[in-house]
Amino acid sequence: MIDRFAEVPREDPDAPDAFRFAARGKLAGILENADAKNVIERQLNFQITAAISFDQFWQLRTEMSGTLREKMAGLAPAQLPTIKQAVADAARRYFVSGTMSFPAEALIVSGRKAAV
């Protein structure tokens, strides 16, 4: 969402970060290219739930995410409340009665080492 407010350089899809293997088939393909056998990719769907307000979430997110801090550092201080409000508006449905509940997913990829 912050990309709407700041020019953000295109990120390297192979950069070592939490989403490096987010594209379906990417990690499975690497295992297959390494001659792994019985490569299986499964999607795990779950909820991230915590007793936390949006303001607490925003503070935690801006303190923990180096990428977000870097993007925000390039903005004028006067823009920050507008960005926070835009994120709050977009996230409103995930914060109800003092509880945050986000849908989430993870890809689980497994394979076996080829017999030697």
Backbone bond lengths (Angstrom), bond angles and torsions (degrees), N, CA, C in turn:
res aa  C-N    CA-C-N  psi(-1)  N-CA   C-N-CA  omega(-1)  CA-C   N-CA-C  phi
1 M - - - 1.447 - - 1.524 110.75 -
2 I 1.314 117.26 -35.71 1.466 120.11 -178.59 1.530 111.03 -62.44
3 D 1.330 116.23 -21.68 1.461 120.58 179.16 1.529 112.02 -62.54
4 R 1.331 117.38 -21.07 1.469 120.62 176.47 1.519 111.45 -69.58
5 F 1.329 117.33 -22.73 1.460 121.84 -173.76 1.528 113.48 -106.27
6 A 1.319 116.78 -16.11 1.466 119.59 -175.96 1.516 109.72 -140.42
7 E 1.313 115.07 147.73 1.455 119.48 174.59 1.527 107.17 -76.86
8 V 1.311 114.94 116.95 1.459 120.38 -176.41 1.520 108.14 -114.48
9 P 1.338 117.13 125.68 1.462 118.47 179.50 1.526 110.75 -63.31
10 R 1.299 115.25 146.06 1.468 120.67 178.39 1.524 109.01 -62.42
11 E 1.325 115.28 131.25 1.456 119.85 -177.05 1.519 110.90 -87.36
12 D 1.319 116.14 147.92 1.450 123.03 176.61 1.529 108.32 -68.07
13 P 1.344 119.05 120.80 1.468 120.40 -178.13 1.532 113.05 -65.09
14 D 1.320 117.84 -14.13 1.463 121.03 178.22 1.521 112.43 -104.19
15 A 1.329 117.08 9.91 1.468 120.18 177.29 1.529 109.03 -63.96
16 P 1.317 117.29 142.04 1.471 119.58 -178.74 1.528 111.83 -73.82
17 D 1.326 115.79 93.85 1.463 120.72 176.73 1.524 108.98 -143.61
18 A 1.305 116.63 -178.36 1.465 121.71 -175.01 1.526 113.68 -63.33
19 F 1.331 118.01 -21.61 1.455 120.60 -175.73 1.527 113.17 -109.33
20 R 1.307 116.99 14.32 1.462 121.42 -177.58 1.530 112.52 -54.97
21 F 1.322 117.10 -38.37 1.463 120.85 -177.65 1.522 112.16 -111.51
22 A 1.327 117.12 28.57 1.461 121.17 -176.94 1.526 113.05 -70.85
23 A 1.313 117.66 -29.68 1.469 120.07 -179.56 1.526 109.49 -68.34
24 R 1.326 114.89 129.00 1.464 118.73 179.59 1.527 110.25 -56.81
25 G 1.317 115.73 135.03 1.454 121.62 176.76 1.514 115.17 90.15
26 K 1.337 118.23 -16.10 1.461 120.18 -175.45 1.528 112.21 -65.29
27 L 1.326 117.93 -54.25 1.462 120.60 -179.67 1.527 110.65 -69.68
28 A 1.326 117.05 -38.56 1.465 120.05 177.48 1.528 110.04 -59.40
29 G 1.326 117.13 -40.51 1.467 121.07 178.35 1.519 112.29 -63.60
30 I 1.314 116.75 -38.42 1.469 120.40 178.10 1.521 109.75 -64.17
31 L 1.327 116.86 -43.44 1.472 119.82 177.93 1.530 110.90 -63.08
32 E 1.311 116.46 -43.86 1.463 119.68 179.28 1.521 111.34 -62.83
33 N 1.325 117.31 -40.60 1.471 120.97 177.80 1.524 112.07 -65.82
34 A 1.335 116.55 -22.54 1.463 121.38 177.71 1.535 110.41 -91.77
35 D 1.334 116.36 14.25 1.468 123.58 178.24 1.520 114.55 67.59
36 A 1.325 117.62 25.42 1.463 119.82 173.12 1.522 108.12 -68.58
37 K 1.307 115.79 149.18 1.467 121.78 -179.87 1.516 109.12 -108.32
38 N 1.316 115.80 156.69 1.466 122.55 176.71 1.536 111.84 52.07
39 V 1.313 116.09 46.53 1.469 120.40 179.11 1.528 108.88 -71.33
40 I 1.305 115.65 125.91 1.469 122.01 -179.29 1.523 108.32 -127.90
41 E 1.325 115.83 134.34 1.467 121.78 175.42 1.523 107.98 -119.16
42 R 1.327 115.41 127.28 1.466 121.04 178.80 1.520 108.58 -126.66
43 Q 1.310 115.53 148.65 1.463 120.57 176.00 1.519 108.52 -104.73
44 L 1.325 115.88 126.48 1.464 122.40 177.04 1.524 107.62 -104.12
45 N 1.320 117.16 118.94 1.461 122.55 177.18 1.521 108.43 -102.10
46 F 1.336 116.58 135.94 1.458 120.42 -178.80 1.522 109.27 -156.38
47 Q 1.315 116.79 175.58 1.462 123.42 177.86 1.527 108.73 -113.90
48 I 1.306 116.74 139.05 1.462 122.53 170.73 1.525 105.22 -100.53
49 T 1.317 115.98 112.80 1.463 121.22 -174.61 1.525 109.69 -124.77
50 A 1.325 116.24 136.26 1.461 121.02 177.88 1.523 109.11 -154.25
51 A 1.310 115.53 149.02 1.466 121.50 175.64 1.523 107.21 -80.83
52 I 1.335 115.68 84.24 1.465 121.57 -174.44 1.532 108.46 -148.72
53 S 1.311 116.22 140.33 1.465 120.80 177.79 1.530 109.28 -83.14
54 F 1.337 115.47 168.07 1.463 118.13 176.83 1.522 110.65 -61.23
55 D 1.323 118.53 -42.57 1.467 120.60 -179.14 1.529 111.35 -60.81
56 Q 1.322 117.35 -40.59 1.467 120.51 177.14 1.527 110.28 -65.50
57 F 1.332 116.09 -42.22 1.466 120.75 177.65 1.525 110.45 -60.60
58 W 1.323 117.64 -46.25 1.463 122.08 -178.46 1.529 110.45 -60.89
59 Q 1.316 116.41 -44.34 1.463 119.67 179.03 1.529 110.45 -62.31
60 L 1.313 116.81 -46.79 1.459 121.27 179.75 1.521 110.87 -61.29
61 R 1.306 116.84 -45.65 1.472 122.45 -177.96 1.527 111.18 -63.40
62 T 1.322 116.77 -44.20 1.468 119.23 -178.38 1.527 111.63 -72.45
63 E 1.330 117.92 -25.21 1.464 120.48 177.11 1.522 112.14 -81.24
64 M 1.327 117.76 -32.85 1.465 120.83 -173.19 1.526 114.27 -91.32
65 S 1.313 118.32 -26.93 1.455 120.77 -174.40 1.520 111.68 -93.92
66 G 1.317 116.05 106.61 1.462 120.51 176.53 1.516 111.34 -61.62
67 T 1.320 116.96 -39.08 1.461 121.09 179.64 1.521 111.06 -62.29
68 L 1.332 116.65 -44.85 1.461 120.05 179.16 1.525 110.72 -65.46
69 R 1.327 117.19 -41.65 1.475 119.84 178.43 1.524 110.81 -61.08
70 E 1.320 117.37 -41.51 1.470 120.55 179.09 1.524 110.95 -62.10
71 K 1.317 116.48 -44.46 1.467 120.15 179.87 1.525 110.71 -63.72
72 M 1.329 116.59 -42.71 1.461 120.26 -178.04 1.523 111.87 -71.00
73 A 1.330 117.70 -27.31 1.466 121.14 -179.98 1.531 111.47 -64.29
74 G 1.324 116.73 -25.72 1.457 120.96 -179.52 1.519 113.59 -85.26
75 L 1.318 117.25 2.67 1.464 121.17 -177.92 1.524 111.05 -103.14
76 A 1.294 115.39 157.53 1.468 120.37 174.77 1.531 107.93 -71.58
77 P 1.334 117.81 139.06 1.476 120.27 179.43 1.529 113.29 -52.77
78 A 1.320 117.10 -31.64 1.466 120.41 -179.73 1.528 112.17 -66.58
79 Q 1.340 117.76 -20.92 1.465 121.50 -179.85 1.530 112.48 -79.37
80 L 1.326 117.86 -24.53 1.460 121.24 -171.68 1.528 114.25 -59.33
81 P 1.345 120.23 -43.60 1.475 118.50 177.40 1.531 112.61 -62.44
82 T 1.328 117.24 -35.34 1.464 121.09 178.50 1.519 110.60 -64.78
83 I 1.334 116.12 -42.11 1.465 120.81 179.26 1.528 110.27 -65.78
84 K 1.316 116.14 -45.60 1.468 119.58 179.23 1.522 110.05 -59.16
85 Q 1.324 118.06 -42.30 1.460 121.14 -179.98 1.525 111.34 -66.09
86 A 1.327 117.57 -39.73 1.468 120.67 178.23 1.526 110.68 -62.85
87 V 1.329 116.75 -41.47 1.466 120.76 177.86 1.526 109.32 -66.50
88 A 1.320 117.87 -42.79 1.473 121.51 178.96 1.529 110.60 -60.13
89 D 1.324 117.31 -42.80 1.464 120.98 179.29 1.529 110.80 -63.52
90 A 1.332 116.51 -42.89 1.466 120.46 -179.46 1.527 111.69 -69.38
91 A 1.327 117.55 -29.74 1.467 121.73 -175.50 1.523 113.57 -97.09
92 R 1.302 117.95 -1.68 1.468 122.21 -174.01 1.534 112.80 -49.33
93 R 1.311 117.86 -42.13 1.473 120.27 -176.46 1.526 112.95 -68.24
94 Y 1.335 117.42 -14.99 1.465 121.18 -179.96 1.534 112.84 -93.59
95 F 1.334 116.60 -1.95 1.467 122.08 -179.99 1.525 108.40 -124.84
96 V 1.327 115.60 102.87 1.461 121.18 -177.68 1.524 108.86 -129.89
97 S 1.308 116.11 128.51 1.473 122.44 176.35 1.526 112.77 52.09
98 G 1.325 116.88 45.32 1.453 120.91 176.27 1.517 115.04 74.68
99 T 1.321 117.10 13.04 1.459 121.03 179.29 1.524 110.12 -125.65
100 M 1.326 115.09 134.22 1.454 121.67 174.94 1.520 107.62 -95.54
101 S 1.327 117.10 136.30 1.462 121.30 175.78 1.523 108.33 -145.49
102 F 1.341 115.58 104.13 1.456 122.64 -179.98 1.522 110.20 -104.97
103 P 1.330 118.15 138.20 1.460 119.12 170.44 1.533 107.81 -73.05
104 A 1.320 116.08 146.19 1.459 120.34 -179.66 1.520 109.54 -145.22
105 E 1.314 115.20 163.66 1.461 120.16 175.62 1.516 109.28 -149.04
106 A 1.309 114.41 153.48 1.461 121.42 176.20 1.522 107.54 -139.24
107 L 1.320 115.74 143.94 1.458 119.98 174.08 1.518 108.24 -94.91
108 I 1.316 116.12 129.95 1.461 122.36 177.98 1.523 105.90 -109.09
109 V 1.316 115.83 119.46 1.464 120.73 -178.24 1.516 108.46 -120.33
110 S 1.332 115.75 131.55 1.456 119.43 178.73 1.517 109.26 -137.48
111 G 1.306 115.37 159.18 1.460 121.29 177.49 1.513 108.16 -165.40
112 R 1.314 116.15 172.11 1.453 121.61 179.84 1.510 110.07 -117.34
113 K 1.287 113.98 143.24 1.455 121.27 176.20 1.531 108.19 -67.49
114 A 1.310 116.23 135.80 1.463 119.86 179.13 1.519 110.05 -63.95
115 A 1.339 116.51 141.46 1.467 120.79 179.23 1.531 109.83 -64.33
116 V 1.311 114.86 141.63 1.479 119.33 -178.95 1.490 109.99 -100.23
